[in-house]
Amino acid sequence: MANISYLARGVAALTLKGLFQDIGLPLTELFKEEFIRLNKIQKKSQTDRRRLTVVITFLGELVNFRVAKPQFMFDVLRLCLDDFDRSIELACHALEICGHFLYRNSSSKEMTTTLVETMFKIKNARGNIDAQVSMMVDNAYNMCRPPVLVKKVIIQKPPLHQYIERLLYQDIGIMAVDKIEKQLRRLPWAECEEFLIQSFTNARKLKFNHISLVAQVAGKLSQQHESFGVCVADQVLEDVRYGMEINRWEHMQTRITTIKFLGELYVMRLVDSQAIFDTLSLLITLGYTQSRASQCAAPDPPEDFTRVRLVCTLLDAVGPYFTKGSSRKKLDVYLKYFMRYVLSKPSPPVDVIFGVDDVFEVLRPKMKRYETFEEACEEIAKLETQEAKSAKIKGKFGEKAMRGTNAREVMAMETIEEDDGDDAAEEGVEEDAAEGDEGDGDESEDEDDEGSDGAEAEDEVEEEEEQQDNAVDLDDDRTFHRDVRAVREMEDDFDREFRLMMLESENESKAKRAGNTFVDFGVPMSFERAKKNVRPVEEEEDDEEELEPTMQFQMLTRKGPKSVSAHSLEVPLQCSFAAKTLAKEQAEMREREELTAKVLAYENHEAQVAHAEALAEARSYHRSGPTKGHRHRQQANARQQQQYAAQQQTPTTPSFPYERR
């Protein structure tokens, strides 16, 4: 079968060279008759189909070498089109062998075009045709009439843009990140900022292994240009949302690259954790509801696991950083919703199962994994119920707190609502978010009702549940009250300190104004410092009365803007003011005397040490004569004296720059 084409080409070559010129036409007639005979068979066996294929191949090669006329092939194609259901494969095989030659030949182009278009129309008219047969017809049509290739227009980019793309897409894995960042900072920023944002967010050209390096370069550039980091983060978030809304399979790799880049931007602190959690929540909620039957929407069909892969990719990048505080709690809650989302989809592929297992093994290895979708729904319903209970207590304060009310307004509102609750409890009205007093009132009413109704078993169960709910609400309420009181105490301390600061500032300003107003007041000449004279107790012979010891002070009085006078004032020592002043002066006097004694002792010690050193030096000089250093000093002094004497003896004559001759 594979050598038939070569055999036909050999026969054609011999015929064209003039060796066997008489065998071309008989062979053609023989193969045509054989084709007609085999085509008339209704139930063709595998051998008959193979013979038909050999005949078509031999005739097509003879037509290509101009041994057989094109009319023979046209007759074969007409017979095949008349029996389209059983012979369409033979027609497609014939066109694949010699259809291009017939179409390019000017004498047979028109007939070939007519037959090919007829075959294509028959295929389009029959809607229930097999996909394989349809593909064969399309291939034969394109073989005969190949589509016109439009020359691709290559947009020539400026050299500066080409250099930026080379740094980000080719050299990022070879050169150091700091070097690339320095090269980008040297560019004219006003001209290249827009193209830089497009280059950083073009996920189709970014290599997956280089995404973290590109994010590092973006983080370093944002330190110099804040608007650049904001624009890059905004564009990446927009691309993530666009990919979720369009949801095309050919964009899956681009979406994974984009979500990976978003996680690396969070690592470089260009995106906050709130944006990450919003994106994670959007991945499992956009176009999704709790019911499996309503998941047939275009954004997220049941058989599509692209979003699961996106969540795993993003958690791999940012999950290790959510280990403390509120971020850890948010991630724990999100993983529960994520498990429900995965279980809502039927039969996930193996790579998705392994990806989800890896995420939980790295982030939360001890977290309980749900086995069925119903179990996940029950656990999440309990979680939402607990959140609703906690929200009941804080709900009445949340609105005002969000509007900016302080702790005092919140406490005032709390007091009003508590009073209303007590009134409602007395009337027998049940409330969902009852305070402590209201809970007691409700319990007493329930006990009365049970005593009157007979205390049925169902009522007891309901009462226990209500008591548990009230206990939980009371604990949450007390915690909230404690927080509010702490805030109120902090505000009171701040107000107190602020008032003291304002009072001191006001006193200082008054003192300054008073000093500036009365600057030139006169001090009396008779003013002296306060004399702290302690007079001893005197005994009067006549009255025999004991006099208390006193201390004398000088008191200044002012009459008018400039007249100031001094008066002597005797203050008893029993007065705390005088006693403190006397004790203070005595302490200062003792301290002064001690300091003087220490200074004198230090000076005496220094004088004694200097005197001892002088005596020791004199004794050593008399014993051993002058030392070497002493002799050098004497010689130097002698030379200086001789030079000074010589200068005194030589007369000084004035020197002139020019002399007259």
DAQUI-V988005 format. One record per residue. RES is the residue in three letters. BURIAL is I if it has 9 or more other C-alpha atoms within 8 Angstrom, else O. Layout:
BEGIN
RES&BURIAL + RES&BURIAL
END
This chain:
BEGIN
MET&O + ALA&O + ASN&O + ILE&I + SER&I + TYR&O + LEU&O + ALA&I + ARG&I + GLY&O + VAL&O + ALA&I + ALA&O + LEU&I + THR&I + LEU&I + LYS&O + GLY&O + LEU&O + PHE&I + GLN&I + ASP&O + ILE&O + GLY&I + LEU&I + PRO&O + LEU&O + THR&I + GLU&O + LEU&O + PHE&I + LYS&I + GLU&O + GLU&I + PHE&I + ILE&O + ARG&O + LEU&I + ASN&O + LYS&O + ILE&O + GLN&O + LYS&O + LYS&O + SER&O + GLN&O + THR&O + ASP&I + ARG&I + ARG&O + ARG&O + LEU&I + THR&I + VAL&I + VAL&I + ILE&I + THR&I + PHE&I + LEU&I + GLY&I + GLU&I + LEU&I + VAL&I + ASN&I + PHE&I + ARG&O + VAL&I + ALA&I + LYS&O + PRO&I + GLN&O + PHE&I + MET&I + PHE&I + ASP&O + VAL&I + LEU&I + ARG&I + LEU&O + CYS&I + LEU&I + ASP&O + ASP&I + PHE&O + ASP&O + ARG&O + SER&I + ILE&I + GLU&I + LEU&I + ALA&I + CYS&I + HIS&I + ALA&I + LEU&I + GLU&I + ILE&I + CYS&I + GLY&I + HIS&I + PHE&O + LEU&I + TYR&I + ARG&O + ASN&O + SER&O + SER&O + SER&I + LYS&I + GLU&I + MET&O + THR&I + THR&I + THR&O + LEU&I + VAL&I + GLU&O + THR&O + MET&I + PHE&I + LYS&O + ILE&O + LYS&I + ASN&O + ALA&O + ARG&O + GLY&O + ASN&O + ILE&O + ASP&O + ALA&O + GLN&O + VAL&I + SER&I + MET&O + MET&I + VAL&I + ASP&I + ASN&I + ALA&I + TYR&I + ASN&I + MET&I + CYS&I + ARG&O + PRO&O + PRO&O + VAL&O + LEU&O + VAL&O + LYS&O + LYS&O + VAL&O + ILE&O + ILE&O + GLN&O + LYS&O + PRO&O + PRO&O + LEU&O + HIS&I + GLN&I + TYR&O + ILE&I + GLU&I + ARG&I + LEU&I + LEU&I + TYR&I + GLN&I + ASP&I + ILE&I + GLY&O + ILE&O + MET&O + ALA&O + VAL&I + ASP&O + LYS&O + ILE&I + GLU&I + LYS&O + GLN&O + LEU&O + ARG&I + ARG&O + LEU&O + PRO&O + TRP&O + ALA&O + GLU&O + CYS&I + GLU&I + GLU&O + PHE&O + LEU&I + ILE&I + GLN&O + SER&I + PHE&I + THR&I + ASN&O + ALA&I + ARG&O + LYS&O + LEU&I + LYS&O + PHE&O + ASN&O + HIS&I + ILE&I + SER&I + LEU&I + VAL&I + ALA&I + GLN&I + VAL&I + ALA&I + GLY&I + LYS&I + LEU&I + SER&I + GLN&O + GLN&O + HIS&O + GLU&O + SER&O + PHE&I + GLY&I + VAL&I + CYS&I + VAL&I + ALA&I + ASP&O + GLN&I + VAL&I + LEU&I + GLU&O + ASP&I + VAL&I + ARG&O + TYR&O + GLY&I + MET&I + GLU&O + ILE&O + ASN&I + ARG&O + TRP&O + GLU&O + HIS&I + MET&I + GLN&O + THR&I + ARG&I + ILE&I + THR&I + THR&I + ILE&I + LYS&I + PHE&I + LEU&I + GLY&I + GLU&I + LEU&I + TYR&I + VAL&O + MET&I + ARG&O + LEU&I + VAL&I + ASP&O + SER&O + GLN&O + ALA&O + ILE&I + PHE&O + ASP&O + THR&O + LEU&I + SER&I + LEU&O + LEU&I + ILE&I + THR&O + LEU&I + GLY&I + TYR&I + THR&O + GLN&O + SER&O + ARG&O + ALA&O + SER&O + GLN&I + CYS&O + ALA&I + ALA&O + PRO&I + ASP&I + PRO&I + PRO&I + GLU&O + ASP&O + PHE&I + THR&O + ARG&I + VAL&I + ARG&I + LEU&I + VAL&I + CYS&I + THR&I + LEU&I + LEU&I + ASP&I + ALA&I + VAL&I + GLY&I + PRO&I + TYR&O + PHE&I + THR&O + LYS&O + GLY&O + SER&O + SER&I + ARG&I + LYS&O + LYS&O + LEU&I + ASP&O + VAL&O + TYR&I + LEU&O + LYS&I + TYR&I + PHE&I + MET&I + ARG&I + TYR&I + VAL&O + LEU&I + SER&O + LYS&I + PRO&O + SER&O + PRO&O + PRO&O + VAL&O + ASP&O + VAL&I + ILE&I + PHE&O + GLY&I + VAL&I + ASP&O + ASP&O + VAL&I + PHE&I + GLU&O + VAL&O + LEU&O + ARG&O + PRO&O + LYS&O + MET&O + LYS&O + ARG&O + TYR&I + GLU&O + THR&O + PHE&I + GLU&O + GLU&I + ALA&I + CYS&I + GLU&O + GLU&O + ILE&I + ALA&O + LYS&O + LEU&O + GLU&O + THR&O + GLN&O + GLU&O + ALA&O + LYS&I + SER&I + ALA&O + LYS&I + ILE&I + LYS&I + GLY&O + LYS&O + PHE&I + GLY&O + GLU&O + LYS&I + ALA&I + MET&O + ARG&O + GLY&O + THR&I + ASN&O + ALA&I + ARG&O + GLU&O + VAL&I + MET&I + ALA&O + MET&O + GLU&I + THR&O + ILE&O + GLU&O + GLU&I + ASP&O + ASP&O + GLY&I + ASP&I + ASP&O + ALA&I + ALA&I + GLU&O + GLU&O + GLY&O + VAL&O + GLU&O + GLU&O + ASP&O + ALA&O + ALA&I + GLU&I + GLY&O + ASP&O + GLU&I + GLY&I + ASP&O + GLY&I + ASP&I + GLU&I + SER&O + GLU&I + ASP&I + GLU&O + ASP&O + ASP&O + GLU&I + GLY&O + SER&O + ASP&O + GLY&O + ALA&I + GLU&O + ALA&O + GLU&O + ASP&I + GLU&I + VAL&O + GLU&O + GLU&I + GLU&O + GLU&O + GLU&O + GLN&I + GLN&O + ASP&O + ASN&I + ALA&O + VAL&O + ASP&I + LEU&I + ASP&O + ASP&I + ASP&I + ARG&O + THR&O + PHE&I + HIS&O + ARG&O + ASP&O + VAL&I + ARG&I + ALA&O + VAL&I + ARG&I + GLU&O + MET&O + GLU&O + ASP&O + ASP&O + PHE&O + ASP&O + ARG&O + GLU&O + PHE&O + ARG&O + LEU&O + MET&O + MET&O + LEU&O + GLU&O + SER&O + GLU&O + ASN&O + GLU&O + SER&O + LYS&O + ALA&O + LYS&O + ARG&O + ALA&O + GLY&O + ASN&O + THR&O + PHE&I + VAL&O + ASP&O + PHE&I + GLY&O + VAL&O + PRO&O + MET&O + SER&O + PHE&I + GLU&O + ARG&O + ALA&O + LYS&I + LYS&O + ASN&O + VAL&O + ARG&O + PRO&O + VAL&O + GLU&O + GLU&O + GLU&O + GLU&O + ASP&O + ASP&O + GLU&O + GLU&O + GLU&O + LEU&O + GLU&O + PRO&I + THR&I + MET&I + GLN&I + PHE&I + GLN&I + MET&O + LEU&O + THR&O + ARG&I + LYS&O + GLY&O + PRO&O + LYS&I + SER&I + VAL&I + SER&I + ALA&I + HIS&O + SER&O + LEU&O + GLU&O + VAL&I + PRO&I + LEU&I + GLN&O + CYS&O + SER&O + PHE&O + ALA&I + ALA&I + LYS&O + THR&O + LEU&I + ALA&O + LYS&O + GLU&O + GLN&O + ALA&O + GLU&O + MET&O + ARG&O + GLU&O + ARG&O + GLU&O + GLU&O + LEU&O + THR&O + ALA&O + LYS&O + VAL&O + LEU&O + ALA&O + TYR&O + GLU&O + ASN&O + HIS&O + GLU&O + ALA&O + GLN&O + VAL&O + ALA&O + HIS&O + ALA&O + GLU&O + ALA&O + LEU&O + ALA&O + GLU&O + ALA&O + ARG&O + SER&I + TYR&I + HIS&O + ARG&O + SER&O + GLY&O + PRO&O + THR&O + LYS&O + GLY&O + HIS&O + ARG&I + HIS&O + ARG&O + GLN&O + GLN&O + ALA&O + ASN&O + ALA&O + ARG&O + GLN&O + GLN&O + GLN&O + GLN&O + TYR&O + ALA&O + ALA&O + GLN&O + GLN&O + GLN&O + THR&O + PRO&O + THR&O + THR&O + PRO&O + SER&O + PHE&O + PRO&O + TYR&O + GLU&O + ARG&O + ARG&O
END
